[in-house]
Amino acid sequence: MDISVVVPLYNEEESLPELFAWIKRVMEAHQFTYEVIFVNDGSSDSSWQIIENLAKENPTVKGISFRRNYGKSAALYCGFDRAQGDVVITMDADLQDSPDEIPELYRMVKEDGYDLVSGWKKKRYDSKLAKNLPSKLFNATTRLISGIKLHDFNCGLKAYRKNVVKSIEVYGEMHRYVPYLAKNAGFKKIGEKVVIHQARKYGTTKFGLNRFVNGYLDLLTLWFLSTFGKKPMHFFGVVGSLMFLIGFVSVCFVGGNKLSHILDGTSAPLVANSPYFYLALTTMVIGTQLFLCGFLGEMIARSSSERNDYKLDSTINLD
């Protein structure tokens, strides 16, 4: 099979028939073998009934329905798990992503050798204040931390080589960082393509400004896990040791100041009256706790069943 199209959706009953007809028209025009996997993320409207009707009339339509709303990451995870195409295309169900982009995305993966191609909605029809400006800041931060030179990480229109989606785990709200997950899994050829962004035709957006706050927290989590996930002592141990050392030196300074007064026979202030004494002790305690966190983290990491789960690209003469 050439292409699997994975479409996560939530309350998009108006757009589904039009979206599938558009995808079908493009696929047939280019003679692709394909499947369309609709993932219904706990919709409260008639989205699932429409998907069932489409599946009865078109064997290329497949569907997954959640009992409740789990989020886009869960929908993508289940869609990726069941996708069979050589190239997997993801797109939103609101008709803002154009299926006409699919042939070129497919070509870039199959002929140009990309592992992942992300869409770039260079010209957007969203509110400039509510979405465009926060999105630019979000993408700039993600580029800096991930080292991946993409303009639009959060674009729903992406193309993947099949082994990419089978090698990554999308969870929580990590759908925004699929390129980063792919990079951490060893897929380095990541590109982008300018795609058409269409104005929303039906309904309203399902995302609020809180996604940017959650997005930054998820980005920090992903950075930490990818950098120190299997070696937590390298982070907590270094920071804890540094804090303990600063606190210890400070305590020595306060104690030395007290001792110098005693040796000089002058009136020495009480050590307990110095705020630096308590700051130094607090720093030493926190440093010790961080060090112990790193130690416990190492014990957990070393006992994990996935500690030696290395992603192999290929082997020769190994049976």
N, C-alpha and C positions, 0 to 999 in steps of 0.2 A: 504494500500500500504506500502511495506517495505521501499523502498529507493527512494528519489528524488536526482538526480545528477544535480547540477546547474553549468553550464559552461559559465562564461563570456568570451567574445572573441572580438578581434579587428584585422581584416585582417589575418585570419587564414584559408584561403580556402583550402590550401594543406593538412592540418592535420585533418580536420573535418571528412571526411569519414572513415579514419583509426581509429580515436579516437572513433567514435560511434561503429564501428565494434568490437573494443576491449572491450568497456563497455558492449555491448550486449553479447559477448562471456562469459564474467565473470558472468554477471547476470543470464544467462541461465544455466551455469554450477552449480550455487549455488541455482537455482530455486527461485530467488528473484522476487517479483513483484516490478516494478520500473517505473520511468519516467525520461527522460533526458530533462532538460530545457536549451536550448541554448539561451544565451542573447547576441544578436549582438549589440555591442556598436558603432553603426555608421560606420561600415566597408565600405571602398571604393572599395573593391574587390568583388568577387562573393560569399562571405561567406553566405549571406542570401539566395541566390538562391540554394546553396547546402543544407542548412537547410530545405528549402521548399521541395526539392526533397527527403531528408531523411524522412521528416514527411509524405509524400505521401506513402512511402513504409513501414513505421514503426509507428504504432499508439502510441508507447511509446515516440516518439520524439515530443517535444513542443518547440515553439520558441517565442522570444520577440525581436523586432528590434527597436532601437532608430533612430530618424531622423538624429542625429548628435552624435558625441563622447562626452559622459558625464563622463566617467571614470569607474573604476572597482567598486567603492562603489555603484554607482547608479545601475550598472548591478546586483550586489549582492542583493541590496534592492528589486528590482523588482522580481528577481528570488526567494528570500525568501518569498515574499508576495504570490507567486503562488504555492509554493511547497506544496505537500500533503503527502509526505512520512513520516513514523514514524521517520526515520533518514534521515537527509539532508547531502549530501556529496558535497563539492565544490572542483573543480579542474580546473586548467588552460587548455586552448585548444591547447597548443603548443607541446603536447606529452612528456613534461618533467615530468609530474605527471603520475604515473602508475595506471591504473584501477585495477590491480591485488591486490592493497592494500585495496580495498573497503571491501571485506569480513571481514578482521580483524578489520578494523575501525568500521564496523557495529556491530561486536561482542563486542567490547570494550564499545560501547554505550549501547547496549541492555542487555548484560550479566554482564559486570563489573560496570555498573551504572554511567558511565561518562556522564556529560552534554555536554562536548565538548572535542574532541581529535584533537590535532594539529599535523600535520606532521613535522618531523625534518629531513631535508636533510643533514645528517651528512657528507656524501661524495658528494661534488658538482663538477660539470663540468664547472662552471663559471670561468671567469678571477679572479685570486686571488687578484690582485691589485684593479680592478674596482668594484668587488662585494663582494668577501669573507671578506676582512678586514673591509670595511665599514659596512657590515652586522653584523659582530661580535660585533662591537662597538655599533651599533644601538640596537641589541638584549640585550646587557649587560645593556644599559641605560634603556630600556623598562622593563627589569626584576626588576631593582632597584626601579623604580618609581611605577610600577603596583603591585609589590609583587607577580607576577605570575612566577613560575619557569619553563619557557619554553625556549628552545634553539633557536627556529626559529619561531618568531611571524609572519613573512611575508610569510610563506609557503602557497601556494594556496590550498594545499590538506588538507582539514579538514572535520571532521564529527561532526554533531550537533544533539542533541535531538530536535525534532520538536518544542517544546515549547520555546526553546532558540531562534531560528530564528524568531519566532513570537513575541518575547518580546524585541528585540533590534532594534534600528534604525541605519542603516549604511548609513552615509552621507559624503559629502565632499571627503576626502581621508582616512576615518577612517577604510577602509578594513584591514589596517595593524594592527589594534588594536581590532579586533573582540573579542579575548579572554578577553581583558580589559573591553570592553562593556558588555560582558556576566557576568563578575565578578561584575560590577557595578549594573547589573540587578538582582543580587542575586544568580547566578549560580556558585557554588563554586568548584564543582568537575571537574576540568580541567586537562587533561593529555596530553601526547604526545606519538608519536610512530615514531621510526626511519623508514623512507621511502626511496625508491629508487629514486634517482635523475638522470634522463636521459639527455644526451646531446641533445640540440635542433636539430631537424631533418630538419625543414623547416623554412625559413624566418629568421628574426632577432628580437632581443628583443625589446619590446615596452617601456622599462623603462630606464631612464637616471639617472645620479648621483644626479640630482635635487630632486629625491624622498627622499633622505636621509635628505636634508635640510628641505623639506616640512614635512617629517616624524617627525622630532624633534619638529617643531612648532605645529603640530597636537597633539603630545604627551603632550606638555605643556598645550594646550587647553583642552584636555580630562581630564588631572589631575586636572586643575583648576575647570572645570565644575563639575566633580565628587566630589570634595572636598568642593567647595564653591558655587556651582551652585544655591542652594536654601538658602544660607546664606551668601551673598556677604559682608555684614557688618563685618563678622568675619575676613575677609581678609583686605578689604580696610579700615575699621574702626580702626583695630589694627595698621596697618602700618601708616595710616594718623595721628592717635593720637600720635604715637611714634615720628613721624617726627615733628609734631607741638610742642610736649613737648621739644624735643631737640632744636628746633629753639627758643622757648620761654626762655629756660634756657640760651641760648647763648645771646639773647638780654638782659636779666637781668644781665648777666656777663659784657657785654659791657657798659650798663648803670650804673652798680655799680662801674665799673672802673672809669667812668667819674665823678660820684658823690664823690668817695673817693678823687680824685684830688681837687675837689671844696672845700671839707671839710678841706683838708690839706692846702689849700691856694696855691697850686702849679699850674703851667700851665697845663691845661687839653687839650689833643688833641681832635679835632673835631670828634664826633661820626661818621659823614658821611665820614670821611677819613679812617675809619677802614673797610677793606674788610670783616671782620667777621660779621659786622653789616648787610651787604647786603646778605651774605650767610645765616645768621640767619633768616632774613625776607623771603628770598626765600624758606627756609625750612618750615617756618610756613605757607606760602601760599600754597605750594605743599601739605603739610599735611592736610590743610583745604579742598583742592580740592579732595584729596583721600577720606577723610571722607565723603564729600558730594556725591562722586561716590558710596560709599557703601550705603549711605542713599537712593539714587535714585535706586540703584540696589535692595534694600530690597522692595521698593515700587513696582517695576516692578515684582519681584518674587512673592510678595504676591497677586498681581492682576492677575497672570497667571492662565489660566484655568487648568494647569497641576500641580498646587502647592500641591494638595492632591492626585496625581495619584500614588498610591502605588501598587506595583506588588504583588498580593496575590498568594501564592503557593496553598493553599487549604482552604476550609471552611467546617464546620459541622453544619447541621440543620439550615442553613440560606437560606430562600427562598426570 
